[in-house]
């Protein structure tokens, strides 16, 4: 009986340890979305500089995220799929603290594309990095 109990304890310990190591977890959520460009009136005096210090360049697939989404795993350099758009976008910027539950899609210098995007709800998917 002691051998059986010891085996159960070892298996339970291994199960707990593997759970603590964590695995990357896919996350899907609906968020509000808008679009922005690298123009001073939409960003800051440094319109090609993201909040994490990344240089934004027209043509790159980048997004800014509201700070509450950072806490949910949408951190700097996370790759994101956005429903209705091709390819993967990368988190390169963060939004003002007043925004919640929102992403802002980078449109380079194309004000018309940003205006045409407008405001819409989208489903995003990303892999949450679990600390190991």
N, CA and C atoms as an extended XYZ file, in Angstrom:
396
Properties=species:S:1:pos:R:3:atomname:S:1:resname:S:1:resid:I:1 pbc="F F F"
N         0.820       -1.195        0.000 N   UNK     1
C         0.000        0.000        0.000 CA  UNK     1
C         0.868        1.266        0.000 C   UNK     1
N         2.013        1.202        0.709 N   UNK     2
C         2.904        2.358        0.748 CA  UNK     2
C         3.469        2.682       -0.630 C   UNK     2
N         3.794        1.640       -1.427 N   UNK     3
C         4.313        1.865       -2.776 CA  UNK     3
C         3.273        2.586       -3.628 C   UNK     3
N         2.029        2.144       -3.518 N   UNK     4
C         0.946        2.766       -4.286 CA  UNK     4
C         0.769        4.233       -3.889 C   UNK     4
N         0.813        4.504       -2.592 N   UNK     5
C         0.687        5.879       -2.099 CA  UNK     5
C         1.858        6.725       -2.587 C   UNK     5
N         3.058        6.179       -2.555 N   UNK     6
C         4.238        6.915       -3.019 CA  UNK     6
C         4.150        7.234       -4.507 C   UNK     6
N         3.672        6.285       -5.296 N   UNK     7
C         3.506        6.521       -6.734 CA  UNK     7
C         2.512        7.646       -6.967 C   UNK     7
N         1.405        7.614       -6.241 N   UNK     8
C         0.400        8.672       -6.386 CA  UNK     8
C         0.991       10.021       -6.007 C   UNK     8
N         1.746       10.084       -4.932 N   UNK     9
C         2.378       11.338       -4.510 CA  UNK     9
C         3.372       11.849       -5.554 C   UNK     9
N         4.150       10.937       -6.129 N   UNK    10
C         5.120       11.336       -7.156 CA  UNK    10
C         4.409       11.858       -8.399 C   UNK    10
N         3.384       11.152       -8.832 N   UNK    11
C         2.617       11.588      -10.007 CA  UNK    11
C         1.969       12.944       -9.732 C   UNK    11
N         1.393       13.117       -8.563 N   UNK    12
C         0.761       14.395       -8.210 CA  UNK    12
C         1.791       15.521       -8.192 C   UNK    12
N         2.967       15.248       -7.642 N   UNK    13
C         4.019       16.262       -7.587 CA  UNK    13
C         4.471       16.643       -8.999 C   UNK    13
N         4.662       15.656       -9.854 N   UNK    14
C         5.055       15.944      -11.240 CA  UNK    14
C         3.988       16.752      -11.962 C   UNK    14
N         2.734       16.425      -11.716 N   UNK    15
C         1.635       17.146      -12.336 CA  UNK    15
C         1.632       18.604      -11.883 C   UNK    15
N         1.827       18.835      -10.588 N   UNK    16
C         1.874       20.200      -10.062 CA  UNK    16
C         3.062       20.969      -10.606 C   UNK    16
N         4.220       20.324      -10.656 N   UNK    17
C         5.422       20.992      -11.164 CA  UNK    17
C         5.242       21.363      -12.629 C   UNK    17
N         4.702       20.468      -13.433 N   UNK    18
C         4.521       20.774      -14.858 CA  UNK    18
C         3.515       21.904      -15.030 C   UNK    18
N         2.525       21.974      -14.174 N   UNK    19
C         1.560       23.074      -14.239 CA  UNK    19
C         2.193       24.399      -13.876 C   UNK    19
N         3.161       24.389      -12.975 N   UNK    20
C         3.844       25.620      -12.582 CA  UNK    20
C         4.746       26.137      -13.689 C   UNK    20
N         5.286       25.203      -14.482 N   UNK    21
C         6.144       25.629      -15.581 CA  UNK    21
C         5.343       26.363      -16.637 C   UNK    21
N         4.099       25.973      -16.807 N   UNK    22
C         3.214       26.660      -17.719 CA  UNK    22
C         3.467       26.331      -19.173 C   UNK    22
N         2.480       26.591      -19.962 N   UNK    23
C         2.576       26.439      -21.404 CA  UNK    23
C         2.005       27.701      -22.024 C   UNK    23
N         2.472       28.014      -23.206 N   UNK    24
C         1.902       29.152      -23.908 CA  UNK    24
C         0.451       28.825      -24.223 C   UNK    24
N        -0.428       29.783      -24.016 N   UNK    25
C        -1.854       29.524      -24.165 CA  UNK    25
C        -2.456       30.450      -25.223 C   UNK    25
N        -3.163       29.881      -26.213 N   UNK    26
C        -3.837       30.738      -27.197 CA  UNK    26
C        -5.029       31.438      -26.545 C   UNK    26
N        -5.188       32.708      -26.875 N   UNK    27
C        -6.270       33.517      -26.329 CA  UNK    27
C        -7.021       34.161      -27.488 C   UNK    27
N        -8.332       34.087      -27.448 N   UNK    28
C        -9.180       34.762      -28.434 CA  UNK    28
C       -10.126       35.681      -27.677 C   UNK    28
N       -10.242       36.922      -28.145 N   UNK    29
C       -11.157       37.866      -27.494 CA  UNK    29
C       -11.666       38.901      -28.485 C   UNK    29
N       -12.822       39.459      -28.158 N   UNK    30
C       -13.373       40.564      -28.940 CA  UNK    30
C       -12.914       41.861      -28.310 C   UNK    30
N       -12.491       42.790      -29.157 N   UNK    31
C       -12.052       44.102      -28.686 CA  UNK    31
C       -12.565       45.173      -29.636 C   UNK    31
N       -12.624       46.381      -29.140 N   UNK    32
C       -12.910       47.525      -29.993 CA  UNK    32
C       -11.639       47.825      -30.782 C   UNK    32
N       -11.794       48.327      -31.990 N   UNK    33
C       -10.608       48.679      -32.774 CA  UNK    33
C       -10.835       49.983      -33.514 C   UNK    33
N        -9.747       50.719      -33.644 N   UNK    34
C        -9.682       51.921      -34.466 CA  UNK    34
C        -8.354       51.830      -35.212 C   UNK    34
N        -8.007       52.873      -35.926 N   UNK    35
C        -6.738       52.892      -36.643 CA  UNK    35
C        -6.066       54.243      -36.426 C   UNK    35
N        -4.747       54.241      -36.541 N   UNK    36
C        -4.015       55.499      -36.379 CA  UNK    36
C        -2.865       55.570      -37.371 C   UNK    36
N        -2.345       56.779      -37.525 N   UNK    37
C        -1.245       57.016      -38.457 CA  UNK    37
C        -0.113       57.751      -37.750 C   UNK    37
N         1.010       57.858      -38.424 N   UNK    38
C         2.165       58.580      -37.875 CA  UNK    38
C         2.088       60.060      -38.245 C   UNK    38
N         1.089       60.713      -37.725 N   UNK    39
C         0.960       62.162      -37.872 CA  UNK    39
C         0.904       62.756      -36.475 C   UNK    39
N         1.566       63.884      -36.287 N   UNK    40
C         1.667       64.513      -34.969 CA  UNK    40
C         0.306       64.688      -34.314 C   UNK    40
N        -0.702       65.069      -35.073 N   UNK    41
C        -2.023       65.318      -34.480 CA  UNK    41
C        -2.692       64.039      -33.952 C   UNK    41
N        -2.202       62.875      -34.352 N   UNK    42
C        -2.780       61.613      -33.878 CA  UNK    42
C        -1.921       60.932      -32.830 C   UNK    42
N        -0.670       61.344      -32.702 N   UNK    43
C         0.213       60.634      -31.778 CA  UNK    43
C         0.896       61.612      -30.827 C   UNK    43
N         2.100       62.006      -31.165 N   UNK    44
C         2.883       62.905      -30.314 CA  UNK    44
C         3.857       63.681      -31.196 C   UNK    44
N         4.747       64.387      -30.559 N   UNK    45
C         5.766       65.141      -31.299 CA  UNK    45
C         6.743       64.199      -32.017 C   UNK    45
N         6.703       62.923      -31.658 N   UNK    46
C         7.548       61.905      -32.287 CA  UNK    46
C         6.648       60.812      -32.864 C   UNK    46
N         5.984       61.106      -33.994 N   UNK    47
C         4.940       60.213      -34.496 CA  UNK    47
C         5.407       58.852      -35.017 C   UNK    47
N         6.703       58.651      -35.182 N   UNK    48
C         7.198       57.351      -35.652 CA  UNK    48
C         7.830       56.545      -34.519 C   UNK    48
N         7.569       56.964      -33.274 N   UNK    49
C         8.142       56.298      -32.114 CA  UNK    49
C         7.029       55.715      -31.257 C   UNK    49
N         7.036       54.387      -31.098 N   UNK    50
C         6.054       53.728      -30.245 CA  UNK    50
C         6.393       53.913      -28.779 C   UNK    50
N         5.436       53.648      -27.916 N   UNK    51
C         5.600       53.867      -26.480 CA  UNK    51
C         6.673       52.979      -25.844 C   UNK    51
N         7.027       51.852      -26.483 N   UNK    52
C         8.098       50.995      -25.968 CA  UNK    52
C         9.444       51.352      -26.605 C   UNK    52
N         9.455       52.385      -27.441 N   UNK    53
C        10.702       52.817      -28.070 CA  UNK    53
C        10.933       52.257      -29.454 C   UNK    53
N         9.954       51.509      -29.984 N   UNK    54
C        10.103       50.937      -31.321 CA  UNK    54
C         9.877       52.009      -32.390 C   UNK    54
N        10.639       51.920      -33.482 N   UNK    55
C        10.419       52.806      -34.613 CA  UNK    55
C         9.294       52.229      -35.468 C   UNK    55
N         8.280       53.035      -35.712 N   UNK    56
C         7.163       52.632      -36.566 CA  UNK    56
C         7.462       53.092      -37.985 C   UNK    56
N         7.250       52.189      -38.936 N   UNK    57
C         7.519       52.504      -40.338 CA  UNK    57
C         6.285       52.181      -41.158 C   UNK    57
N         5.892       53.077      -42.074 N   UNK    58
C         4.756       52.773      -42.946 CA  UNK    58
C         4.939       51.414      -43.611 C   UNK    58
N         3.869       50.650      -43.652 N   UNK    59
C         3.899       49.317      -44.246 CA  UNK    59
C         4.029       48.197      -43.222 C   UNK    59
N         4.490       48.527      -42.032 N   UNK    60
C         4.624       47.464      -41.033 CA  UNK    60
C         3.261       47.153      -40.419 C   UNK    60
N         3.086       45.908      -40.022 N   UNK    61
C         1.836       45.461      -39.415 CA  UNK    61
C         2.008       45.534      -37.900 C   UNK    61
N         1.585       46.674      -37.356 N   UNK    62
C         1.756       46.929      -35.932 CA  UNK    62
C         0.438       47.395      -35.331 C   UNK    62
N         0.312       47.178      -34.027 N   UNK    63
C        -0.855       47.689      -33.315 CA  UNK    63
C        -0.408       48.325      -31.999 C   UNK    63
N        -1.259       49.213      -31.529 N   UNK    64
C        -1.149       49.736      -30.168 CA  UNK    64
C        -2.267       49.070      -29.374 C   UNK    64
N        -2.037       48.845      -28.093 N   UNK    65
C        -3.037       48.187      -27.256 CA  UNK    65
C        -3.337       49.037      -26.029 C   UNK    65
N        -4.577       48.926      -25.551 N   UNK    66
C        -4.906       49.592      -24.300 CA  UNK    66
C        -4.189       48.865      -23.172 C   UNK    66
N        -3.881       49.588      -22.127 N   UNK    67
C        -3.027       49.046      -21.070 CA  UNK    67
C        -3.669       47.901      -20.297 C   UNK    67
N        -4.991       47.841      -20.259 N   UNK    68
C        -5.638       46.706      -19.591 CA  UNK    68
C        -5.395       45.409      -20.348 C   UNK    68
N        -5.228       45.503      -21.676 N   UNK    69
C        -4.960       44.300      -22.474 CA  UNK    69
C        -3.528       43.801      -22.269 C   UNK    69
N        -2.626       44.700      -21.916 N   UNK    70
C        -1.254       44.288      -21.603 CA  UNK    70
C        -1.293       43.332      -20.413 C   UNK    70
N        -2.108       43.676      -19.433 N   UNK    71
C        -2.236       42.830      -18.236 CA  UNK    71
C        -2.858       41.475      -18.563 C   UNK    71
N        -3.570       41.400      -19.694 N   UNK    72
C        -4.193       40.139      -20.105 CA  UNK    72
C        -3.288       39.320      -21.024 C   UNK    72
N        -2.051       39.782      -21.216 N   UNK    73
C        -1.085       39.016      -21.999 CA  UNK    73
C        -0.733       39.591      -23.345 C   UNK    73
N        -1.330       40.705      -23.718 N   UNK    74
C        -1.046       41.328      -25.016 CA  UNK    74
C         0.119       42.299      -24.824 C   UNK    74
N         1.300       41.734      -24.600 N   UNK    75
C         2.474       42.515      -24.239 CA  UNK    75
C         3.312       42.888      -25.464 C   UNK    75
N         4.322       43.685      -25.219 N   UNK    76
C         5.236       44.160      -26.264 CA  UNK    76
C         5.742       42.992      -27.115 C   UNK    76
N         5.660       43.161      -28.413 N   UNK    77
C         6.122       42.199      -29.432 CA  UNK    77
C         5.279       40.933      -29.550 C   UNK    77
N         4.106       40.909      -28.922 N   UNK    78
C         3.207       39.772      -29.086 CA  UNK    78
C         2.644       39.798      -30.499 C   UNK    78
N         2.593       38.635      -31.141 N   UNK    79
C         2.013       38.524      -32.481 CA  UNK    79
C         0.517       38.292      -32.341 C   UNK    79
N        -0.252       39.015      -33.176 N   UNK    80
C        -1.710       39.008      -33.069 CA  UNK    80
C        -2.336       38.796      -34.443 C   UNK    80
N        -3.326       37.927      -34.505 N   UNK    81
C        -4.135       37.788      -35.713 CA  UNK    81
C        -5.414       38.570      -35.473 C   UNK    81
N        -5.800       39.354      -36.474 N   UNK    82
C        -6.991       40.190      -36.381 CA  UNK    82
C        -7.983       39.701      -37.423 C   UNK    82
N        -9.153       39.329      -36.960 N   UNK    83
C       -10.203       38.839      -37.858 CA  UNK    83
C       -10.455       39.862      -38.967 C   UNK    83
N       -10.454       39.376      -40.190 N   UNK    84
C       -10.722       40.249      -41.336 CA  UNK    84
C        -9.484       40.852      -41.974 C   UNK    84
N        -8.332       40.695      -41.339 N   UNK    85
C        -7.083       41.217      -41.890 CA  UNK    85
C        -6.113       40.058      -42.095 C   UNK    85
N        -5.318       40.143      -43.136 N   UNK    86
C        -4.377       39.051      -43.404 CA  UNK    86
C        -3.087       39.250      -42.612 C   UNK    86
N        -2.423       38.165      -42.366 N   UNK    87
C        -1.127       38.200      -41.705 CA  UNK    87
C        -1.218       38.398      -40.206 C   UNK    87
N        -0.041       38.573      -39.632 N   UNK    88
C         0.061       38.799      -38.192 CA  UNK    88
C         0.511       40.227      -37.928 C   UNK    88
N        -0.062       40.797      -36.901 N   UNK    89
C         0.320       42.126      -36.444 CA  UNK    89
C         1.130       41.962      -35.172 C   UNK    89
N         1.982       42.941      -34.878 N   UNK    90
C         2.834       42.861      -33.700 CA  UNK    90
C         2.546       44.053      -32.803 C   UNK    90
N         2.444       43.795      -31.504 N   UNK    91
C         2.218       44.870      -30.532 CA  UNK    91
C         3.503       45.687      -30.423 C   UNK    91
N         3.434       46.934      -30.889 N   UNK    92
C         4.599       47.822      -30.881 CA  UNK    92
C         4.335       49.128      -30.144 C   UNK    92
N         3.109       49.328      -29.699 N   UNK    93
C         2.750       50.606      -29.093 CA  UNK    93
C         1.682       50.361      -28.039 C   UNK    93
N         1.560       51.283      -27.108 N   UNK    94
C         0.482       51.200      -26.126 CA  UNK    94
C        -0.268       52.520      -26.113 C   UNK    94
N        -1.524       52.426      -25.755 N   UNK    95
C        -2.419       53.575      -25.841 CA  UNK    95
C        -2.455       54.348      -24.524 C   UNK    95
N        -3.034       55.532      -24.600 N   UNK    96
C        -3.248       56.349      -23.415 CA  UNK    96
C        -4.061       55.570      -22.387 C   UNK    96
N        -3.823       55.830      -21.126 N   UNK    97
C        -4.478       55.102      -20.026 CA  UNK    97
C        -6.000       55.220      -20.042 C   UNK    97
N        -6.534       56.212      -20.718 N   UNK    98
C        -8.000       56.392      -20.715 CA  UNK    98
C        -8.743       55.312      -21.516 C   UNK    98
N        -8.026       54.589      -22.391 N   UNK    99
C        -8.665       53.573      -23.229 CA  UNK    99
C        -8.626       52.207      -22.560 C   UNK    99
N        -9.686       51.439      -22.746 N   UNK   100
C        -9.729       50.061      -22.245 CA  UNK   100
C       -10.366       49.162      -23.302 C   UNK   100
N        -9.943       47.890      -23.305 N   UNK   101
C       -10.526       46.904      -24.205 CA  UNK   101
C       -10.420       47.265      -25.672 C   UNK   101
N        -9.283       47.850      -26.063 N   UNK   102
C        -9.184       48.406      -27.413 CA  UNK   102
C        -7.795       48.206      -28.015 C   UNK   102
N        -7.780       48.018      -29.341 N   UNK   103
C        -6.532       48.054      -30.102 CA  UNK   103
C        -6.625       49.176      -31.127 C   UNK   103
N        -5.480       49.647      -31.556 N   UNK   104
C        -5.379       50.694      -32.563 CA  UNK   104
C        -4.437       50.150      -33.637 C   UNK   104
N        -4.926       50.024      -34.841 N   UNK   105
C        -4.152       49.409      -35.929 CA  UNK   105
C        -3.354       50.486      -36.656 C   UNK   105
N        -2.065       50.244      -36.815 N   UNK   106
C        -1.172       51.210      -37.440 CA  UNK   106
C        -1.356       51.204      -38.951 C   UNK   106
N        -1.585       52.400      -39.507 N   UNK   107
C        -1.807       52.549      -40.947 CA  UNK   107
C        -0.729       53.409      -41.614 C   UNK   107
N         0.441       53.499      -41.000 N   UNK   108
C         1.526       54.274      -41.604 CA  UNK   108
C         1.171       55.748      -41.725 C   UNK   108
N         1.182       56.257      -42.938 N   UNK   109
C         0.826       57.656      -43.189 CA  UNK   109
C        -0.528       57.786      -43.892 C   UNK   109
N        -1.234       56.693      -44.066 N   UNK   110
C        -2.465       56.651      -44.854 CA  UNK   110
C        -3.692       57.047      -44.034 C   UNK   110
N        -3.963       58.354      -43.988 N   UNK   111
C        -5.108       58.867      -43.223 CA  UNK   111
C        -6.431       58.325      -43.760 C   UNK   111
N        -6.531       58.168      -45.080 N   UNK   112
C        -7.769       57.668      -45.667 CA  UNK   112
C        -8.060       56.242      -45.214 C   UNK   112
N        -7.034       55.386      -45.216 N   UNK   113
C        -7.220       54.004      -44.762 CA  UNK   113
C        -7.650       53.969      -43.298 C   UNK   113
N        -7.055       54.823      -42.485 N   UNK   114
C        -7.417       54.873      -41.065 CA  UNK   114
C        -8.863       55.339      -40.896 C   UNK   114
N        -9.239       56.343      -41.653 N   UNK   115
C       -10.615       56.852      -41.577 CA  UNK   115
C       -11.599       55.801      -42.095 C   UNK   115
N       -11.241       55.123      -43.185 N   UNK   116
C       -12.113       54.078      -43.740 CA  UNK   116
C       -12.288       52.917      -42.759 C   UNK   116
N       -11.246       52.612      -41.990 N   UNK   117
C       -11.372       51.548      -40.980 CA  UNK   117
C       -12.405       51.950      -39.945 C   UNK   117
N       -12.342       53.203      -39.517 N   UNK   118
C       -13.312       53.703      -38.539 CA  UNK   118
C       -13.191       53.008      -37.198 C   UNK   118
N       -14.347       52.724      -36.609 N   UNK   119
C       -14.409       51.988      -35.339 CA  UNK   119
C       -15.180       50.711      -35.605 C   UNK   119
N       -14.648       49.601      -35.136 N   UNK   120
C       -15.368       48.340      -35.273 CA  UNK   120
C       -14.883       47.345      -34.222 C   UNK   120
N       -15.754       46.418      -33.936 N   UNK   121
C       -15.382       45.341      -33.026 CA  UNK   121
C       -14.735       44.234      -33.851 C   UNK   121
N       -13.617       43.709      -33.352 N   UNK   122
C       -12.922       42.629      -34.042 CA  UNK   122
C       -12.590       41.526      -33.047 C   UNK   122
N       -12.369       40.349      -33.581 N   UNK   123
C       -11.891       39.240      -32.769 CA  UNK   123
C       -10.403       39.105      -33.035 C   UNK   123
N        -9.641       39.059      -31.965 N   UNK   124
C        -8.192       38.889      -32.090 CA  UNK   124
C        -7.786       37.565      -31.441 C   UNK   124
N        -6.689       37.014      -31.934 N   UNK   125
C        -6.138       35.794      -31.365 CA  UNK   125
C        -4.639       35.995      -31.203 C   UNK   125
N        -4.128       35.616      -30.041 N   UNK   126
C        -2.711       35.706      -29.767 CA  UNK   126
C        -2.334       34.609      -28.788 C   UNK   126
N        -1.051       34.379      -28.655 N   UNK   127
C        -0.577       33.369      -27.717 CA  UNK   127
C        -0.044       34.077      -26.478 C   UNK   127
N        -0.682       33.787      -25.358 N   UNK   128
C        -0.259       34.380      -24.092 CA  UNK   128
C         0.980       33.654      -23.606 C   UNK   128
N         2.023       34.408      -23.365 N   UNK   129
C         3.275       33.829      -22.891 CA  UNK   129
C         3.176       33.631      -21.387 C   UNK   129
N         3.252       32.380      -20.954 N   UNK   130
C         3.207       32.077      -19.542 CA  UNK   130
C         4.628       32.065      -19.023 C   UNK   130
N         4.863       32.750      -17.907 N   UNK   131
C         6.213       32.799      -17.333 CA  UNK   131
C         6.629       31.407      -16.899 C   UNK   131
N         7.849       31.063      -17.265 N   UNK   132
C         8.362       29.727      -16.931 CA  UNK   132
C         9.472       29.835      -15.934 C   UNK   132
